[in-house]
Every structure is written in structure tokens, then in C-alpha cells.
Amino acid sequence: MALTPTKEMFKKAFEGGYAVGAFNINNMEIIQAVTRAAAAKKSAVILQVSKSALKYAGPGYLKAMVDAAVEETGIDIALHLDHGPDFETVREVIAAGFTSVMFDGSHYDYEENVAKTTEVTRYAHERGISVEAELGKLAGVEDDVNVDAANATYTDPDQAVDFVSRTGVDSLAIAIGTSHGAYKFKGDAKIDFARLETITAKLAAAGFAEYPIVLHGASSVDEESVATCNAYGGRLAGAKGMPAEMLRKAAAMSVCKINMDTDIRLAMTAAIRKHFGNKPESFDPRGYLGDARVYIQRLIEGKIADVLGSAGSMG
């Protein structure tokens, strides 16, 4: 058993009408919770690492822990760079053994994004690594990604075709209404499903049939986690995420990868706050981190079954 690129995962997901969950990892407990949830639901999974997580834990530690998860669970796992900011970071994680990378050039002008993404894709493909890129800008805040609503832009369908044709990327993250962070929108949530359909149709007409689309900023900001955080001293008034039914609809279309980070952060914080609220005398990290691991696993099992639709996809 070994880590796998995402290309074959996405082919199966497109044909099966589901999405593979991509969950951000920072430590052992999160890795164990996510992979054990995926194993329990017989689903492939993507573990993704931001530049901030690389700085926090180090690529060597993360890779070693993910290798242990592969051996323990026996499921298909991809180790993915999330929002890679530059060629140097891409090269670093490929050398460390990652099987998939995202280069995020969405903050550059279009032609520079094309040029830089093409360079990354060529380098990665020579080493058998899958590549994701982003076109359009999602609003919100997550680690080093910070885009205000005024500068958020939806993905142009014709530009998406040109971008995929010229760069050769294996999957494309698009902006159609999702947003990073715990405060994703005011009022009603919206996903531009018509734009998603148009992008998919235009890609197919250009020779890119069954092309995998990626949704970033897709945490639901689960009410239970928010309520638990607030009940034990948190201040998360007004936190809102994407409704599960919208994400499930997207997963049944051409969206083959759905990213979730905020939900895990909230779940871990909720479990630890509750632990200390109920056991103020506690000081053993295995107690409160163990509670967090259980809470996160339960959350991810629900996401796989009810949102992503990938339960049972590994047989």
C-alpha cells in the first residue's frame, strides 16, 4: 500500500457522481480521525497541507504520519499541497513525497497565472504528481489566503477552457459562490450551479470530458460545533457555512474534490473546550486531544455519507 495521486480518484468520482473529501491536516489526531472515518465509510480521502501547516509541523513529520495512516487503514489516500504559493514550495513537498499539489496563482494577472501554472505542471507531471490550479478568487480568510468580498471574482467559463488547455492541469478550482473561513456569507448562501454546468459543458466540448472541478471554502460550519464552542466560552456569533444540500448537489455534478478545513478546526476546538469545561482539573493532553479525535471522526463520517456521497466507493 502506498499514497496515490488524485487523477484516478477523480475519474472514479466523476463517473460515480460523488466527490472525494479533501481535509486539511496539522497534527496526528486530525490525521487519525480523518483516515479512520474514511476507512469506516470505505471511501478514498485526500489529506491536504497548507503552507502554514508545513511551517507548523514540517513536511517530514506530516508525511511519516500519513504513511502510518496508509498502513493502518489500507484505503486510497492522496497527500496534497493546498494553496501552494510558489514553485519552491511545490518542489519541497514533491521531494518530501506528496502525491498531489495545488499551485494557486489566482492572485496574479491571467497570463502570469498561466505561465507559472504551466511551469509547475510540467515539473510535477515529469514526476508523476497530480496538479490542481485555481481560476477566479474566493472571498474569505484561511491561513495565508485573504481576499475581501470586493476583490472576489467568479470564474469565467471561456477562460477556464483556455486555462486548462494551455496549462495541462489535472483539476481546476473555480469560484462559484463558496468562501473561505467561518463567516462565509451574509444572508442566503448561493452556489452558481448554472456557471458550474457551463464550465463543465465548455470543457467537454473542447475535448476535456469528465474534467474534475474542485470547490474550496466548502465547510458547512456545523451548528453543533459552533454551539458547543459558544456554550463553553467561545465567541463565534454569526458564523455561517455552506448548506450540505448545495454541496451534495455539486458533488453529483462535476465537482470531484470538496475542501473542508474550518469544520475540522471548529470540531477540535469544540471538543477541547467541552473537555475543559466539564473537567477543569484535567491536564493530560491525551484526554482532551483524544476527545477531539473522536469528535472529528464522527464529523467526517457524516460528511462522507451525507455531503460527499463517497461512502462505499472503495467497495
Backbone bond lengths (Angstrom), bond angles and torsions (degrees), N, CA, C in turn:
res aa  C-N    CA-C-N  psi(-1)  N-CA   C-N-CA  omega(-1)  CA-C   N-CA-C  phi
1 M - - - 1.472 - - 1.515 109.68 -
2 A 1.323 115.30 142.48 1.457 119.91 -179.15 1.521 109.42 -152.90
3 L 1.312 115.66 164.89 1.455 120.64 174.07 1.521 109.56 -62.75
4 T 1.330 116.03 152.92 1.460 120.60 -174.85 1.527 110.66 -127.24
5 P 1.325 118.97 149.82 1.470 120.78 168.63 1.527 109.83 -66.82
6 T 1.319 116.04 171.12 1.470 119.88 -176.13 1.529 113.73 -90.97
7 K 1.311 118.23 -12.15 1.469 120.57 -170.89 1.528 112.19 -57.78
8 E 1.334 117.16 -49.18 1.466 120.06 -179.27 1.528 111.19 -69.70
9 M 1.334 117.08 -34.80 1.471 120.89 175.29 1.525 110.67 -55.75
10 F 1.334 115.29 -45.64 1.463 120.11 -175.64 1.527 111.71 -70.54
11 K 1.319 116.94 -35.48 1.462 119.90 177.26 1.531 110.24 -59.90
12 K 1.338 116.14 -46.03 1.461 120.62 178.70 1.529 111.07 -65.39
13 A 1.329 116.47 -38.46 1.467 120.62 -178.74 1.517 111.21 -65.97
14 F 1.333 117.26 -44.23 1.464 120.33 -179.84 1.522 109.98 -61.19
15 E 1.320 115.41 -47.28 1.470 119.46 -178.63 1.523 112.00 -67.41
16 G 1.334 117.04 -29.60 1.461 120.47 -177.71 1.513 114.96 -91.81
17 G 1.320 117.35 -4.85 1.459 120.45 178.52 1.518 113.98 69.24
18 Y 1.331 115.92 36.42 1.462 120.10 176.84 1.526 109.57 -137.51
19 A 1.308 116.92 173.42 1.467 122.09 176.25 1.520 109.14 -119.73
20 V 1.321 115.38 149.34 1.463 120.86 173.55 1.523 107.73 -89.61
21 G 1.318 116.20 132.53 1.456 120.11 179.26 1.512 111.22 -75.52
22 A 1.328 115.78 135.56 1.463 122.22 175.85 1.520 107.29 -116.73
23 F 1.326 115.89 111.36 1.458 121.48 -171.97 1.530 110.16 -116.05
24 N 1.317 116.07 130.68 1.460 120.53 -178.75 1.523 111.18 -74.59
25 I 1.323 115.45 136.27 1.461 121.68 -177.83 1.525 110.76 -118.36
26 N 1.345 114.98 147.77 1.457 120.88 178.52 1.521 112.93 -136.14
27 N 1.343 116.25 -23.04 1.464 119.21 -175.18 1.534 110.57 -152.49
28 M 1.329 116.38 179.26 1.455 121.77 -175.57 1.524 112.00 -63.23
29 E 1.327 117.16 -44.01 1.466 120.15 -175.10 1.522 111.72 -62.32
30 I 1.318 117.45 -40.26 1.468 120.31 178.53 1.523 110.28 -66.60
31 I 1.323 117.33 -43.83 1.466 121.09 178.49 1.523 110.49 -59.10
32 Q 1.322 116.65 -47.17 1.467 119.83 179.98 1.522 111.40 -63.47
33 A 1.320 117.72 -44.21 1.460 121.07 -177.92 1.521 111.60 -62.31
34 V 1.324 116.83 -45.78 1.463 120.67 -177.04 1.516 111.13 -68.15
35 T 1.317 117.53 -47.29 1.468 119.52 -176.08 1.523 111.92 -71.47
36 R 1.317 117.86 -34.29 1.466 119.92 176.73 1.525 110.58 -68.88
37 A 1.324 117.13 -35.32 1.466 120.51 175.30 1.522 110.28 -64.25
38 A 1.337 116.44 -44.98 1.464 120.13 179.48 1.525 111.02 -63.00
39 A 1.333 116.30 -40.29 1.466 119.50 178.60 1.521 110.99 -64.67
40 A 1.332 116.25 -41.18 1.470 120.10 -179.85 1.520 111.21 -63.22
41 K 1.333 116.73 -32.61 1.463 121.02 -178.92 1.523 112.94 -98.47
42 K 1.345 116.38 5.06 1.468 121.35 178.17 1.532 111.37 55.13
43 S 1.317 114.91 53.86 1.463 121.34 -177.62 1.510 110.64 -130.17
44 A 1.327 116.45 142.62 1.459 120.57 168.49 1.524 108.54 -67.00
45 V 1.332 116.88 160.93 1.458 119.64 -178.46 1.526 109.83 -151.53
46 I 1.322 115.37 152.67 1.464 122.26 175.82 1.519 108.27 -114.08
47 L 1.325 115.99 125.18 1.464 121.66 174.52 1.522 107.00 -102.20
48 Q 1.321 116.05 121.22 1.455 117.60 -174.74 1.519 112.05 -120.18
49 V 1.327 113.42 151.04 1.457 122.14 -170.04 1.523 109.06 -128.89
50 S 1.321 116.46 123.37 1.459 120.84 176.29 1.521 110.16 -84.02
51 K 1.317 116.58 169.66 1.465 119.98 176.55 1.529 110.28 -61.63
52 S 1.333 117.44 -36.90 1.465 120.72 178.15 1.524 111.38 -64.47
53 A 1.336 116.85 -38.50 1.467 120.27 177.68 1.521 111.08 -67.77
54 L 1.331 117.02 -36.47 1.467 120.30 175.19 1.519 110.75 -59.94
55 K 1.322 115.42 -43.58 1.463 120.25 179.76 1.524 110.87 -67.06
56 Y 1.332 117.21 -37.42 1.460 122.05 -176.86 1.530 112.01 -71.38
57 A 1.329 116.99 -49.36 1.470 120.98 -171.52 1.518 113.93 -106.49
58 G 1.335 116.72 -26.61 1.457 120.06 -176.63 1.512 112.00 88.29
59 P 1.338 118.28 136.03 1.472 120.81 -177.23 1.520 113.31 -61.50
60 G 1.344 118.07 -34.38 1.456 120.49 -178.89 1.508 112.81 -65.80
61 Y 1.339 117.08 -44.83 1.463 120.82 178.35 1.524 110.60 -63.81
62 L 1.333 116.88 -45.07 1.463 120.14 -178.25 1.522 110.75 -63.52
63 K 1.327 116.89 -45.36 1.467 120.40 -179.91 1.529 110.72 -61.39
64 A 1.334 118.03 -42.41 1.466 120.81 -179.08 1.526 111.57 -64.23
65 M 1.335 116.74 -40.65 1.464 119.68 179.18 1.523 111.44 -68.69
66 V 1.325 117.03 -36.87 1.464 120.00 178.02 1.523 109.86 -68.47
67 D 1.315 117.87 -38.49 1.467 120.36 175.19 1.532 110.75 -58.14
68 A 1.325 116.23 -40.63 1.466 120.35 177.86 1.527 110.79 -63.46
69 A 1.327 116.54 -37.37 1.468 120.77 178.42 1.516 111.60 -67.22
70 V 1.329 116.80 -38.94 1.466 120.79 176.55 1.526 110.01 -59.84
71 E 1.335 116.05 -46.07 1.462 120.55 -179.42 1.524 111.22 -65.58
72 E 1.328 117.36 -38.75 1.466 120.55 -178.08 1.517 112.52 -69.99
73 T 1.341 117.33 -42.58 1.463 120.70 -169.48 1.522 114.34 -95.80
74 G 1.329 117.78 -32.71 1.461 120.49 -178.22 1.509 114.51 73.47
75 I 1.338 118.27 11.51 1.465 121.00 179.20 1.530 110.69 -94.32
76 D 1.339 115.69 168.18 1.463 120.85 176.02 1.528 109.00 -76.23
77 I 1.328 115.89 120.69 1.462 122.00 -179.90 1.521 108.78 -129.09
78 A 1.310 116.82 131.67 1.463 122.43 171.52 1.517 108.16 -107.95
79 L 1.328 116.89 140.36 1.463 122.61 175.29 1.516 107.74 -107.71
80 H 1.324 115.83 117.04 1.469 122.68 -163.25 1.530 111.29 -125.02
81 L 1.313 116.27 137.51 1.462 122.12 171.25 1.516 109.00 -82.38
82 D 1.327 117.27 124.24 1.465 122.77 -179.24 1.526 109.70 -100.53
83 H 1.324 116.61 128.20 1.474 122.67 178.57 1.525 111.90 53.36
84 G 1.323 116.05 51.00 1.458 119.31 175.71 1.521 110.22 -60.88
85 P 1.332 118.50 124.36 1.467 120.96 -172.07 1.519 114.60 -85.27
86 D 1.348 117.08 -19.42 1.460 118.62 -174.11 1.526 110.24 -160.52
87 F 1.336 114.83 170.02 1.458 121.38 -177.65 1.525 111.28 -64.02
88 E 1.326 116.89 -35.41 1.465 120.84 -177.85 1.530 111.10 -62.67
89 T 1.334 117.61 -41.68 1.463 120.74 179.17 1.517 110.84 -67.06
90 V 1.328 116.19 -40.20 1.469 120.63 176.58 1.519 110.27 -58.89
91 R 1.310 116.43 -47.39 1.463 120.84 -179.24 1.538 111.06 -62.75
92 E 1.340 116.47 -38.53 1.462 121.01 -179.66 1.524 111.56 -62.23
93 V 1.326 116.96 -46.39 1.468 118.55 -175.85 1.523 112.06 -75.15
94 I 1.314 117.75 -32.05 1.463 119.44 175.64 1.527 109.53 -64.10
95 A 1.324 116.70 -40.85 1.464 120.71 177.41 1.524 111.05 -63.88
96 A 1.342 116.51 -30.32 1.470 121.01 -179.64 1.519 112.78 -79.15
97 G 1.340 117.51 -13.11 1.460 120.46 177.37 1.513 115.91 109.98
98 F 1.348 118.16 12.28 1.460 120.19 175.19 1.531 108.67 -65.60
99 T 1.330 116.41 151.13 1.469 120.58 -177.08 1.521 113.16 -108.24
100 S 1.318 117.41 -2.31 1.457 121.59 -177.73 1.523 108.27 -155.78
101 V 1.327 116.39 144.09 1.467 120.00 179.16 1.515 110.34 -135.88
102 M 1.317 114.96 147.58 1.453 120.73 167.89 1.519 108.22 -113.19
103 F 1.319 115.40 127.44 1.458 119.81 169.38 1.524 107.21 -103.84
104 D 1.318 116.43 121.72 1.464 121.20 -178.66 1.523 109.84 -103.71
105 G 1.327 114.71 96.93 1.461 120.55 176.42 1.516 112.26 -105.71
106 S 1.341 116.21 20.69 1.466 120.03 -173.94 1.529 112.86 -66.22
107 H 1.337 117.36 -19.38 1.460 119.86 -179.99 1.536 112.56 -84.71
108 Y 1.343 116.60 -8.88 1.459 120.27 175.04 1.527 110.17 -84.59
109 D 1.331 117.22 165.79 1.455 117.91 171.44 1.529 107.96 -69.17
110 Y 1.315 115.99 164.91 1.467 120.49 -167.88 1.522 113.10 -57.00
111 E 1.321 118.20 -50.79 1.455 120.70 -176.07 1.526 112.39 -63.71
112 E 1.327 116.78 -36.13 1.466 119.43 177.89 1.529 110.73 -69.87
113 N 1.330 116.57 -37.11 1.465 120.56 175.24 1.528 110.11 -60.63
114 V 1.324 117.04 -44.22 1.464 121.33 177.71 1.521 110.93 -59.88
115 A 1.327 116.92 -47.54 1.457 120.81 -175.80 1.522 111.77 -64.70
116 K 1.331 117.09 -46.78 1.457 120.88 -178.25 1.529 111.33 -68.58
117 T 1.331 116.87 -39.36 1.469 120.13 178.81 1.522 110.88 -65.73
118 T 1.324 116.91 -39.00 1.464 120.71 178.28 1.523 110.87 -61.90
119 E 1.322 117.42 -41.10 1.463 121.59 178.33 1.532 111.08 -61.59
120 V 1.330 115.56 -45.10 1.465 120.07 179.25 1.521 110.88 -64.63
121 T 1.324 116.70 -43.84 1.465 120.99 -177.86 1.519 111.56 -62.30
122 R 1.306 116.40 -43.62 1.462 120.02 179.21 1.534 110.70 -60.69
123 Y 1.322 116.15 -46.48 1.466 121.18 -179.31 1.532 110.98 -62.83
124 A 1.327 116.58 -45.96 1.465 120.82 -177.28 1.518 112.10 -67.76
125 H 1.322 117.32 -44.35 1.458 121.03 -178.00 1.527 111.93 -63.23
126 E 1.323 117.06 -32.83 1.460 120.28 176.77 1.524 111.64 -62.90
127 R 1.337 116.05 -19.26 1.463 121.87 -177.93 1.526 112.28 -112.87
128 G 1.337 116.96 12.27 1.457 121.80 175.70 1.516 114.55 74.61
129 I 1.338 117.27 24.54 1.462 122.05 -175.62 1.524 110.26 -104.45
130 S 1.331 117.12 135.69 1.461 122.41 177.48 1.533 110.24 -74.52
131 V 1.332 115.79 149.34 1.472 120.81 -177.98 1.523 110.91 -128.59
132 E 1.319 114.72 132.96 1.462 123.62 172.59 1.526 107.95 -115.83
133 A 1.310 116.56 144.87 1.467 120.94 175.00 1.517 108.81 -134.58
134 E 1.318 116.31 172.77 1.466 120.57 -177.57 1.518 110.37 -127.69
135 L 1.337 114.63 139.05 1.458 121.98 176.84 1.522 107.97 -133.20
136 G 1.335 116.93 124.89 1.455 121.67 -169.28 1.516 108.18 98.39
137 K 1.318 116.72 167.28 1.466 120.26 -177.15 1.523 110.32 -127.75
138 L 1.335 115.97 122.90 1.460 121.29 174.87 1.519 109.93 -83.37
139 A 1.319 116.21 140.41 1.458 120.57 173.64 1.521 109.23 -76.26
140 G 1.337 116.14 164.13 1.453 120.90 173.56 1.513 113.52 112.16
141 V 1.337 114.60 179.39 1.457 121.75 -176.13 1.523 109.61 -128.25
142 E 1.347 116.33 129.81 1.454 121.61 174.15 1.525 107.77 -155.45
143 D 1.344 116.66 114.19 1.454 121.39 -177.27 1.532 109.90 52.95
144 D 1.349 117.55 -119.93 1.463 120.52 -176.90 1.526 112.78 -87.62
145 V 1.343 117.97 -0.91 1.461 121.74 -179.54 1.523 109.00 -92.56
146 N 1.318 116.97 121.59 1.459 121.19 -177.10 1.524 108.67 -145.99
147 V 1.340 116.42 104.94 1.459 122.01 -178.67 1.517 108.65 -129.54
148 D 1.337 117.25 121.81 1.463 118.92 178.79 1.523 110.30 -78.99
149 A 1.318 116.03 163.76 1.468 121.12 -173.95 1.527 112.23 -59.66
150 A 1.324 116.69 -33.31 1.465 120.31 -177.44 1.527 112.18 -66.32
151 N 1.332 116.44 -26.29 1.460 120.50 -177.92 1.521 113.59 -102.65
152 A 1.330 117.29 1.36 1.458 120.77 176.53 1.532 109.31 -74.05
153 T 1.321 116.82 138.64 1.463 120.79 -179.81 1.518 109.96 -136.48
154 Y 1.343 116.81 137.62 1.455 120.91 176.37 1.532 109.88 -75.25
155 T 1.321 115.90 155.34 1.458 121.39 -178.02 1.524 110.19 -76.19
156 D 1.329 115.52 132.40 1.461 121.53 177.82 1.531 109.03 -82.99
157 P 1.346 119.26 124.60 1.472 121.58 -175.40 1.528 113.83 -58.78
158 D 1.325 117.81 -44.15 1.464 119.95 -179.47 1.523 111.28 -66.56
159 Q 1.313 115.68 -37.79 1.460 119.70 177.70 1.525 110.92 -66.58
160 A 1.341 116.65 -34.24 1.461 120.28 178.08 1.527 110.88 -61.34
161 V 1.319 117.41 -42.45 1.465 121.55 178.52 1.523 110.42 -63.15
162 D 1.319 116.41 -46.19 1.458 120.57 179.62 1.530 110.91 -61.72
163 F 1.325 115.80 -41.50 1.461 121.16 -177.23 1.528 111.09 -64.43
164 V 1.323 116.58 -48.05 1.469 120.70 179.49 1.525 110.65 -63.18
165 S 1.328 116.94 -41.27 1.463 121.26 -179.00 1.523 111.66 -62.57
166 R 1.322 116.41 -41.02 1.463 120.43 -173.60 1.524 113.51 -85.19
167 T 1.325 118.19 -28.52 1.463 119.90 -175.29 1.523 113.62 -96.52
168 G 1.334 117.04 -29.12 1.454 120.72 -178.01 1.520 114.66 77.32
169 V 1.344 117.78 18.18 1.468 120.31 -178.69 1.531 110.32 -66.13
170 D 1.335 114.82 151.89 1.461 121.07 -175.51 1.521 113.13 -84.82
171 S 1.322 117.60 -23.32 1.467 121.94 177.71 1.516 108.54 -152.79
172 L 1.321 115.67 157.19 1.461 120.00 -174.37 1.518 110.67 -131.12
173 A 1.333 115.97 124.02 1.461 121.91 172.87 1.515 108.12 -84.69
174 I 1.332 115.76 127.29 1.463 120.16 -177.10 1.523 110.47 -120.29
175 A 1.316 114.71 159.82 1.461 121.78 177.79 1.521 108.98 -105.11
176 I 1.349 115.98 111.80 1.467 120.42 -179.94 1.529 111.59 -136.36
177 G 1.337 116.63 17.93 1.464 118.36 174.71 1.504 115.67 132.11
178 T 1.345 118.35 -15.64 1.455 119.64 176.71 1.528 109.81 -76.71
179 S 1.335 116.32 169.23 1.463 120.21 -173.86 1.518 110.05 -154.41
180 H 1.323 116.09 146.46 1.462 120.67 179.13 1.531 111.29 -74.03
181 G 1.344 115.47 154.40 1.460 121.10 170.74 1.518 114.25 94.13
182 A 1.341 115.00 -173.53 1.465 121.89 -177.05 1.525 112.71 -94.77
183 Y 1.313 117.33 -7.73 1.472 121.40 -178.44 1.527 107.04 -123.61
184 K 1.334 115.16 76.72 1.450 120.36 -167.15 1.526 114.70 -80.77
185 F 1.314 117.66 -25.87 1.457 118.57 -175.11 1.518 110.13 -164.50
186 K 1.323 114.82 164.19 1.452 122.37 170.48 1.531 107.35 -115.02
187 G 1.310 116.45 138.66 1.458 119.37 -175.59 1.513 110.77 82.73
188 D 1.341 116.25 -143.84 1.462 120.83 -176.19 1.528 111.50 -88.14
189 A 1.329 115.89 140.91 1.462 121.27 175.73 1.526 109.64 -71.17
190 K 1.326 115.39 145.23 1.463 119.71 179.14 1.521 110.16 -140.57
191 I 1.313 115.95 135.81 1.455 121.86 168.18 1.526 106.79 -120.31
192 D 1.316 117.11 131.66 1.457 122.42 -178.13 1.530 108.83 -81.84
193 F 1.331 115.73 81.82 1.461 120.21 -178.02 1.527 111.86 -66.31
194 A 1.330 117.59 -30.96 1.466 120.30 177.75 1.522 110.39 -63.61
195 R 1.323 116.74 -40.19 1.466 120.50 177.77 1.535 110.29 -65.51
196 L 1.331 116.40 -40.55 1.463 120.62 177.16 1.520 110.41 -60.21
197 E 1.323 117.46 -45.32 1.465 121.25 178.98 1.524 111.17 -62.16
198 T 1.328 116.46 -41.51 1.462 120.76 -178.78 1.521 111.11 -65.25
199 I 1.329 116.34 -44.43 1.465 120.06 178.85 1.523 110.40 -60.75
200 T 1.330 117.40 -44.75 1.459 121.93 179.87 1.528 111.29 -62.26
201 A 1.321 116.66 -44.06 1.466 121.30 -178.32 1.528 111.00 -66.30
202 K 1.310 116.59 -43.00 1.468 119.98 -179.22 1.530 110.91 -67.13
203 L 1.325 117.12 -37.84 1.464 119.90 176.62 1.527 110.68 -64.18
204 A 1.324 116.73 -42.83 1.462 120.43 179.22 1.527 111.03 -62.94
205 A 1.336 116.87 -41.70 1.465 121.38 -180.00 1.529 111.70 -65.09
206 A 1.332 115.70 -26.58 1.463 120.81 179.92 1.521 112.62 -89.42
207 G 1.336 116.89 4.69 1.460 120.37 177.24 1.516 115.03 101.69
208 F 1.335 116.11 8.05 1.466 120.53 -179.95 1.531 109.98 -111.28
209 A 1.326 115.28 63.97 1.453 120.64 -179.98 1.521 110.12 -68.11
210 E 1.335 115.86 145.42 1.465 122.76 179.47 1.528 111.58 54.61
211 Y 1.321 115.28 42.03 1.475 119.64 -178.54 1.534 109.52 -79.53
212 P 1.344 117.93 129.39 1.463 120.76 -175.90 1.529 113.58 -77.93
213 I 1.322 114.76 126.15 1.463 123.06 176.42 1.528 108.95 -101.76
214 V 1.322 115.98 146.82 1.463 122.57 -177.44 1.523 109.75 -118.38
215 L 1.332 116.09 138.63 1.464 121.38 173.38 1.520 109.60 -111.30
216 H 1.324 116.22 119.59 1.463 121.82 170.74 1.533 108.59 -92.92
217 G 1.323 115.69 167.05 1.465 119.97 175.42 1.517 112.96 60.68
218 A 1.348 116.74 41.88 1.464 120.10 -171.40 1.526 114.19 -111.50
219 S 1.315 117.80 21.01 1.467 119.15 174.47 1.523 110.10 -68.58
220 S 1.328 115.45 145.33 1.466 120.62 179.29 1.524 112.65 -84.13
221 V 1.355 116.62 -10.58 1.470 122.03 -175.48 1.535 107.91 50.76
222 D 1.318 114.32 65.96 1.462 121.95 -170.07 1.527 112.84 -56.20
223 E 1.320 114.50 133.31 1.463 120.91 -175.34 1.523 112.21 -61.28
224 E 1.337 116.88 -36.63 1.459 119.92 -179.23 1.536 110.97 -62.53
225 S 1.317 116.82 -43.64 1.469 120.15 179.60 1.519 111.05 -65.07
226 V 1.321 116.29 -44.36 1.469 120.13 179.83 1.523 110.47 -62.80
227 A 1.333 116.45 -44.81 1.467 120.37 -179.35 1.523 111.34 -63.27
228 T 1.332 116.57 -40.56 1.465 119.99 179.47 1.520 110.55 -66.29
229 C 1.312 116.87 -43.98 1.475 120.15 176.37 1.525 110.48 -55.73
230 N 1.314 116.47 -48.73 1.463 120.73 -176.77 1.522 112.14 -68.13
231 A 1.335 116.46 -33.88 1.465 120.00 -179.75 1.524 112.09 -68.18
232 Y 1.330 116.05 -22.60 1.463 120.00 -178.53 1.534 111.50 -116.63
233 G 1.326 115.09 39.70 1.453 120.33 169.89 1.513 117.00 99.47
234 G 1.327 118.45 -0.54 1.459 120.56 -179.63 1.516 112.85 -77.59
235 R 1.319 116.13 165.78 1.468 122.32 177.75 1.520 108.38 -132.67
236 L 1.310 115.69 85.11 1.458 121.45 -176.94 1.524 110.71 -125.48
237 A 1.286 117.26 42.64 1.467 121.19 180.00 1.525 110.38 -63.52
238 G 1.326 115.34 132.67 1.462 120.39 174.66 1.513 115.29 83.37
239 A 1.335 118.86 6.44 1.467 120.70 178.72 1.527 109.83 -66.75
240 K 1.332 116.40 130.57 1.462 121.54 -178.90 1.518 110.29 -140.49
241 G 1.335 116.26 144.17 1.455 121.18 178.51 1.514 111.71 -129.13
242 M 1.330 115.61 -167.02 1.456 120.85 -177.51 1.524 110.44 -85.22
243 P 1.333 118.34 131.49 1.464 120.89 178.54 1.523 111.84 -60.73
244 A 1.314 116.06 138.96 1.461 121.67 -176.51 1.525 112.07 -58.50
245 E 1.342 116.90 -37.46 1.464 119.10 -176.85 1.532 112.01 -65.99
246 M 1.334 116.90 -31.87 1.466 119.87 177.19 1.527 110.85 -69.18
247 L 1.320 115.91 -41.21 1.460 120.12 179.40 1.528 110.73 -66.47
248 R 1.336 116.63 -38.91 1.468 119.82 178.72 1.525 110.66 -64.35
249 K 1.328 116.98 -39.12 1.462 120.30 177.78 1.525 110.36 -63.23
250 A 1.331 116.71 -42.95 1.465 120.57 178.81 1.523 110.75 -62.86
251 A 1.345 116.58 -39.96 1.463 121.26 179.92 1.523 111.85 -65.86
252 A 1.318 117.15 -28.08 1.462 120.89 178.97 1.524 111.90 -80.72
253 M 1.333 116.10 -8.07 1.466 120.79 179.06 1.535 108.10 -98.57
254 S 1.318 117.74 -119.93 1.469 120.17 -176.62 1.522 113.05 -106.62
255 V 1.324 117.65 2.70 1.457 120.42 179.48 1.534 108.63 -79.27
256 C 1.320 116.32 115.13 1.468 121.64 -175.39 1.525 112.78 -107.53
257 K 1.314 117.97 -7.69 1.467 122.32 178.99 1.521 108.18 -142.01
258 I 1.330 115.62 125.64 1.460 120.93 178.45 1.527 108.30 -122.58
259 N 1.332 115.75 122.91 1.466 121.97 -175.99 1.519 111.64 -89.51
260 M 1.323 116.29 135.36 1.462 121.89 176.43 1.526 109.28 -139.09
261 D 1.315 115.76 121.57 1.462 122.60 178.61 1.527 110.43 -128.34
262 T 1.323 116.46 -50.75 1.465 121.24 -177.13 1.525 111.86 -56.95
263 D 1.340 117.64 -39.76 1.467 120.50 -179.97 1.524 111.54 -58.86
264 I 1.331 116.54 -38.98 1.463 120.18 179.61 1.523 110.37 -69.46
265 R 1.310 117.21 -42.41 1.470 120.88 178.39 1.525 110.79 -59.64
266 L 1.318 115.49 -45.22 1.462 119.62 -179.36 1.526 111.22 -65.58
267 A 1.339 116.45 -41.44 1.467 120.26 -179.48 1.520 111.27 -63.18
268 M 1.321 116.34 -44.08 1.465 119.79 -179.87 1.526 110.29 -64.11
269 T 1.320 116.49 -44.66 1.464 120.80 -179.60 1.522 111.24 -64.47
270 A 1.333 116.62 -41.20 1.464 120.51 179.62 1.523 110.97 -61.49
271 A 1.335 117.01 -46.10 1.463 120.81 -178.23 1.526 111.69 -64.40
272 I 1.334 116.16 -40.85 1.468 119.11 -178.50 1.521 110.98 -71.40
273 R 1.323 116.92 -41.08 1.480 119.54 176.66 1.530 110.54 -60.28
274 K 1.328 116.14 -43.66 1.462 120.00 -179.79 1.523 110.56 -64.24
275 H 1.317 116.81 -40.88 1.464 120.89 179.33 1.526 111.13 -58.00
276 F 1.312 116.39 -49.76 1.467 119.22 -178.37 1.522 112.14 -72.06
277 G 1.348 116.00 -30.08 1.452 118.55 176.75 1.511 112.29 -64.84
278 N 1.337 115.75 -37.87 1.462 120.82 -178.98 1.527 113.11 -88.92
279 K 1.324 116.23 -21.84 1.475 120.38 -178.20 1.528 109.65 -133.93
280 P 1.308 117.26 70.78 1.467 119.02 -176.86 1.520 114.33 -62.65
281 E 1.313 116.20 -16.84 1.469 120.14 178.54 1.530 112.44 -83.16
282 S 1.325 118.03 -7.71 1.464 122.05 -173.55 1.526 111.64 -71.89
283 F 1.340 115.86 140.69 1.460 119.55 173.62 1.530 112.19 -146.44
284 D 1.325 117.03 11.05 1.462 121.21 178.18 1.530 108.82 -89.47
285 P 1.341 118.80 114.99 1.466 120.61 -178.58 1.517 113.41 -57.05
286 R 1.344 116.91 -29.14 1.467 118.77 179.97 1.519 111.61 -66.27
287 G 1.316 116.85 -24.27 1.457 120.50 177.59 1.507 112.27 -72.72
288 Y 1.340 116.75 -56.71 1.469 118.01 -175.90 1.519 112.73 -76.71
289 L 1.339 118.32 -32.34 1.459 118.98 175.50 1.525 111.07 -73.41
290 G 1.322 117.06 -31.18 1.464 120.48 174.82 1.515 111.53 -64.98
291 D 1.343 116.52 -41.86 1.474 119.90 175.70 1.526 110.64 -60.75
292 A 1.322 116.19 -41.56 1.464 120.43 -179.92 1.523 110.89 -63.70
293 R 1.316 116.94 -40.07 1.464 121.01 179.37 1.530 111.05 -61.68
294 V 1.321 117.23 -43.82 1.468 121.39 178.64 1.530 110.51 -63.00
295 Y 1.327 117.04 -44.50 1.456 122.72 -178.03 1.527 110.13 -62.65
296 I 1.341 116.19 -45.86 1.460 120.10 -178.73 1.521 111.11 -65.48
297 Q 1.335 117.60 -41.66 1.466 119.39 179.16 1.518 111.17 -59.87
298 R 1.308 117.09 -43.54 1.472 120.41 178.73 1.531 110.39 -61.79
299 L 1.317 116.56 -42.06 1.463 121.17 178.93 1.524 110.88 -60.76
300 I 1.333 117.06 -48.32 1.459 120.95 -176.14 1.523 111.48 -67.39
301 E 1.314 117.55 -37.38 1.469 119.46 176.09 1.526 110.13 -58.16
302 G 1.324 116.85 -40.61 1.456 120.44 177.48 1.515 112.57 -65.90
303 K 1.322 117.08 -39.60 1.467 120.57 178.71 1.532 110.45 -62.75
304 I 1.321 116.33 -44.91 1.453 121.01 -178.34 1.538 110.38 -62.66
305 A 1.304 116.85 -43.28 1.466 120.30 -176.00 1.528 112.45 -76.64
306 D 1.322 117.22 -43.64 1.467 120.72 -167.05 1.531 114.57 -103.20
307 V 1.322 118.13 -22.23 1.468 121.21 -176.33 1.518 111.43 -109.95
308 L 1.316 116.74 -52.55 1.464 121.10 -175.45 1.519 112.11 -78.94
309 G 1.328 116.83 -33.58 1.466 120.37 -178.86 1.510 114.08 76.65
310 S 1.340 117.46 16.55 1.474 120.39 -173.88 1.521 113.34 -95.57
311 A 1.325 118.34 -0.02 1.470 121.06 -179.87 1.531 110.00 -58.25
312 G 1.329 116.33 132.38 1.454 121.50 179.12 1.504 115.01 81.09
313 S 1.336 118.26 1.02 1.459 120.80 -175.33 1.524 113.45 -70.62
314 M 1.353 116.65 -16.26 1.471 119.68 176.93 1.530 111.68 -95.85
315 G 1.334 116.71 8.27 1.468 120.35 176.71 1.506 113.06 90.02
